[in-house]
């Protein structure tokens, strides 16, 4: 499990791997590693097949950080 202080190890910029992982968790989507080169939806999307192992690790860390410490979108 990711520890709270581990979040500091990652670049948490909007659109980056950590951010996209936490967003997928927030919206109750499954794990689907990806990120954006710049701002989310306003730049090229980088799929898992083109991500480095470090980028995939950051995505997964973001996903599980939100699972442990974040919340979930309320669709009601």
Secondary structure by P-SEA (a helix, b strand, c coil): ccccccccccccccccaaaaaaaaaaacccccccccccccccccccccccccaaaaaaaaaaaaaaaccccccccc
